[in-house]
């Protein structure tokens, strides 16, 4: 079964937060591909203190793109940084941390050969993780 993946990215940076004239940058892009056979979005709760939890990527044997969105489970708490490892628990930790004064962290990666993802939450609050993956 073929799947369509579409993602958009919009980034605007302004030197004056009250004017927001985007004088330091304005990037907007959208990507669409029908070349993959598997994909989906799953949501997980990553418990405080959890280490190297396998995130299910479904029937995907070789992922080509993944996106992670993190937010705190209890909206009254402050979010914490989590880390993601690709393919094995021995690989480099990629931090996903919300920007200052925000409640969500994000990561988007186009890649190849993704076979597994592992997440850790060294913080003191439970985090929700939404994971989108396409491949094969």
Short mmCIF file of the C-alpha atoms (twelve columns), coordinates in Angstrom:
data_MODEL
# 
_entry.id   MODEL 
# 
loop_
_atom_site.group_PDB 
_atom_site.id 
_atom_site.type_symbol 
_atom_site.label_atom_id 
_atom_site.label_alt_id 
_atom_site.label_comp_id 
_atom_site.label_asym_id 
_atom_site.label_seq_id 
_atom_site.Cartn_x 
_atom_site.Cartn_y 
_atom_site.Cartn_z 
_atom_site.pdbx_PDB_model_num 
ATOM 1   C CA . UNK A 1   0.000  0.000  0.000  1 
ATOM 2   C CA . UNK A 2   1.398  3.387  -0.940 1 
ATOM 3   C CA . UNK A 3   1.166  6.202  1.581  1 
ATOM 4   C CA . UNK A 4   1.443  9.937  1.092  1 
ATOM 5   C CA . UNK A 5   3.519  11.937 3.521  1 
ATOM 6   C CA . UNK A 6   3.163  15.702 3.699  1 
ATOM 7   C CA . UNK A 7   4.891  17.988 6.133  1 
ATOM 8   C CA . UNK A 8   5.238  21.748 6.409  1 
ATOM 9   C CA . UNK A 9   7.800  23.885 8.130  1 
ATOM 10  C CA . UNK A 10  7.455  27.598 8.804  1 
ATOM 11  C CA . UNK A 11  10.076 29.576 10.711 1 
ATOM 12  C CA . UNK A 12  10.078 33.340 11.206 1 
ATOM 13  C CA . UNK A 13  12.680 35.264 13.192 1 
ATOM 14  C CA . UNK A 14  12.287 38.954 14.031 1 
ATOM 15  C CA . UNK A 15  14.606 41.372 15.790 1 
ATOM 16  C CA . UNK A 16  11.665 43.088 17.516 1 
ATOM 17  C CA . UNK A 17  9.072  40.843 19.199 1 
ATOM 18  C CA . UNK A 18  6.422  43.570 19.181 1 
ATOM 19  C CA . UNK A 19  6.688  44.299 15.446 1 
ATOM 20  C CA . UNK A 20  7.446  40.781 14.176 1 
ATOM 21  C CA . UNK A 21  8.700  41.989 10.789 1 
ATOM 22  C CA . UNK A 22  10.637 38.755 10.095 1 
ATOM 23  C CA . UNK A 23  13.749 40.798 9.295  1 
ATOM 24  C CA . UNK A 24  16.116 38.056 10.506 1 
ATOM 25  C CA . UNK A 25  14.557 35.255 8.505  1 
ATOM 26  C CA . UNK A 26  11.398 33.873 6.974  1 
ATOM 27  C CA . UNK A 27  11.417 30.240 5.850  1 
ATOM 28  C CA . UNK A 28  8.408  28.317 4.662  1 
ATOM 29  C CA . UNK A 29  8.438  24.963 2.904  1 
ATOM 30  C CA . UNK A 30  6.177  22.012 2.255  1 
ATOM 31  C CA . UNK A 31  7.248  18.515 1.198  1 
ATOM 32  C CA . UNK A 32  4.970  15.873 -0.340 1 
ATOM 33  C CA . UNK A 33  5.979  12.337 -1.308 1 
ATOM 34  C CA . UNK A 34  4.041  9.297  -2.522 1 
ATOM 35  C CA . UNK A 35  7.109  7.035  -2.678 1 
ATOM 36  C CA . UNK A 36  6.712  5.124  0.583  1 
ATOM 37  C CA . UNK A 37  4.764  1.998  1.477  1 
ATOM 38  C CA . UNK A 38  4.384  2.327  5.244  1 
ATOM 39  C CA . UNK A 39  3.798  5.116  7.717  1 
ATOM 40  C CA . UNK A 40  1.830  6.395  10.625 1 
ATOM 41  C CA . UNK A 41  1.689  8.487  13.771 1 
ATOM 42  C CA . UNK A 42  1.682  6.985  17.250 1 
ATOM 43  C CA . UNK A 43  1.500  8.596  20.677 1 
ATOM 44  C CA . UNK A 44  3.267  7.391  23.818 1 
ATOM 45  C CA . UNK A 45  3.642  8.468  27.425 1 
ATOM 46  C CA . UNK A 46  7.290  8.508  28.443 1 
ATOM 47  C CA . UNK A 47  7.438  8.163  32.216 1 
ATOM 48  C CA . UNK A 48  9.747  10.338 34.301 1 
ATOM 49  C CA . UNK A 49  13.105 8.621  34.654 1 
ATOM 50  C CA . UNK A 50  12.478 6.187  31.774 1 
ATOM 51  C CA . UNK A 51  15.584 5.012  29.894 1 
ATOM 52  C CA . UNK A 52  15.919 3.608  26.366 1 
ATOM 53  C CA . UNK A 53  12.231 2.866  25.836 1 
ATOM 54  C CA . UNK A 54  11.607 1.377  22.377 1 
ATOM 55  C CA . UNK A 55  9.150  3.499  20.384 1 
ATOM 56  C CA . UNK A 56  7.071  1.334  18.066 1 
ATOM 57  C CA . UNK A 57  7.548  2.250  14.401 1 
ATOM 58  C CA . UNK A 58  5.033  -0.270 13.074 1 
ATOM 59  C CA . UNK A 59  5.828  -2.416 10.043 1 
ATOM 60  C CA . UNK A 60  8.584  -0.096 8.846  1 
ATOM 61  C CA . UNK A 61  11.800 -2.022 8.183  1 
ATOM 62  C CA . UNK A 62  13.715 0.998  6.865  1 
ATOM 63  C CA . UNK A 63  12.482 4.458  7.835  1 
ATOM 64  C CA . UNK A 64  13.221 7.520  5.723  1 
ATOM 65  C CA . UNK A 65  11.647 10.307 7.803  1 
ATOM 66  C CA . UNK A 66  10.594 10.745 11.392 1 
ATOM 67  C CA . UNK A 67  9.156  13.597 13.398 1 
ATOM 68  C CA . UNK A 68  8.871  13.866 17.170 1 
ATOM 69  C CA . UNK A 69  6.639  16.212 19.141 1 
ATOM 70  C CA . UNK A 70  6.953  16.287 22.926 1 
ATOM 71  C CA . UNK A 71  4.774  17.913 25.532 1 
ATOM 72  C CA . UNK A 72  4.204  17.440 29.222 1 
ATOM 73  C CA . UNK A 73  1.476  14.939 30.211 1 
ATOM 74  C CA . UNK A 74  0.131  17.246 32.938 1 
ATOM 75  C CA . UNK A 75  -0.327 20.744 31.450 1 
ATOM 76  C CA . UNK A 76  0.233  22.282 34.891 1 
ATOM 77  C CA . UNK A 77  3.836  21.016 34.904 1 
ATOM 78  C CA . UNK A 78  6.820  22.421 33.015 1 
ATOM 79  C CA . UNK A 79  8.120  20.256 30.156 1 
ATOM 80  C CA . UNK A 80  11.546 18.622 30.220 1 
ATOM 81  C CA . UNK A 81  14.089 17.539 27.625 1 
ATOM 82  C CA . UNK A 82  13.923 13.981 26.368 1 
ATOM 83  C CA . UNK A 83  16.476 12.187 24.202 1 
ATOM 84  C CA . UNK A 84  16.086 10.016 21.117 1 
ATOM 85  C CA . UNK A 85  18.507 7.355  19.866 1 
ATOM 86  C CA . UNK A 86  18.367 5.899  16.356 1 
ATOM 87  C CA . UNK A 87  18.685 2.168  15.547 1 
ATOM 88  C CA . UNK A 88  20.456 1.003  18.754 1 
ATOM 89  C CA . UNK A 89  20.652 2.126  22.380 1 
ATOM 90  C CA . UNK A 90  24.410 2.549  21.914 1 
ATOM 91  C CA . UNK A 91  24.022 5.372  19.393 1 
ATOM 92  C CA . UNK A 92  24.213 9.114  20.013 1 
ATOM 93  C CA . UNK A 93  21.475 10.749 22.095 1 
ATOM 94  C CA . UNK A 94  19.605 13.450 20.187 1 
ATOM 95  C CA . UNK A 95  18.027 15.953 22.599 1 
ATOM 96  C CA . UNK A 96  14.464 17.186 22.056 1 
ATOM 97  C CA . UNK A 97  13.901 20.224 24.244 1 
ATOM 98  C CA . UNK A 98  11.162 22.864 24.169 1 
ATOM 99  C CA . UNK A 99  12.310 26.394 23.423 1 
ATOM 100 C CA . UNK A 100 12.321 28.740 26.427 1 
ATOM 101 C CA . UNK A 101 8.812  29.759 27.493 1 
ATOM 102 C CA . UNK A 102 7.167  27.101 25.285 1 
ATOM 103 C CA . UNK A 103 5.449  23.826 26.146 1 
ATOM 104 C CA . UNK A 104 6.468  21.600 23.182 1 
ATOM 105 C CA . UNK A 105 9.699  20.176 21.796 1 
ATOM 106 C CA . UNK A 106 10.101 19.161 18.137 1 
ATOM 107 C CA . UNK A 107 12.466 17.185 15.936 1 
ATOM 108 C CA . UNK A 108 12.140 16.440 12.221 1 
ATOM 109 C CA . UNK A 109 14.674 14.321 10.373 1 
ATOM 110 C CA . UNK A 110 14.819 13.027 6.838  1 
ATOM 111 C CA . UNK A 111 17.214 10.096 6.950  1 
ATOM 112 C CA . UNK A 112 17.754 6.558  5.682  1 
ATOM 113 C CA . UNK A 113 18.008 3.100  7.203  1 
ATOM 114 C CA . UNK A 114 15.999 3.856  10.336 1 
ATOM 115 C CA . UNK A 115 15.230 0.525  12.014 1 
ATOM 116 C CA . UNK A 116 14.337 1.534  15.582 1 
ATOM 117 C CA . UNK A 117 13.939 4.525  17.894 1 
ATOM 118 C CA . UNK A 118 14.559 4.658  21.636 1 
ATOM 119 C CA . UNK A 119 13.542 7.461  23.999 1 
ATOM 120 C CA . UNK A 120 14.724 8.463  27.459 1 
ATOM 121 C CA . UNK A 121 13.220 10.922 29.915 1 
ATOM 122 C CA . UNK A 122 15.746 11.898 32.585 1 
ATOM 123 C CA . UNK A 123 13.329 14.535 33.907 1 
ATOM 124 C CA . UNK A 124 10.956 14.453 36.864 1 
ATOM 125 C CA . UNK A 125 7.657  14.704 34.912 1 
ATOM 126 C CA . UNK A 126 5.916  12.335 32.503 1 
ATOM 127 C CA . UNK A 127 6.058  13.472 28.872 1 
ATOM 128 C CA . UNK A 128 3.797  12.734 25.915 1 
ATOM 129 C CA . UNK A 129 5.605  11.827 22.698 1 
ATOM 130 C CA . UNK A 130 3.959  11.859 19.268 1 
ATOM 131 C CA . UNK A 131 6.015  10.012 16.657 1 
ATOM 132 C CA . UNK A 132 5.487  10.112 12.883 1 
ATOM 133 C CA . UNK A 133 7.495  7.685  10.722 1 
ATOM 134 C CA . UNK A 134 7.447  6.762  7.022  1 
ATOM 135 C CA . UNK A 135 9.542  4.281  5.098  1 
ATOM 136 C CA . UNK A 136 9.865  1.092  3.086  1 
# 
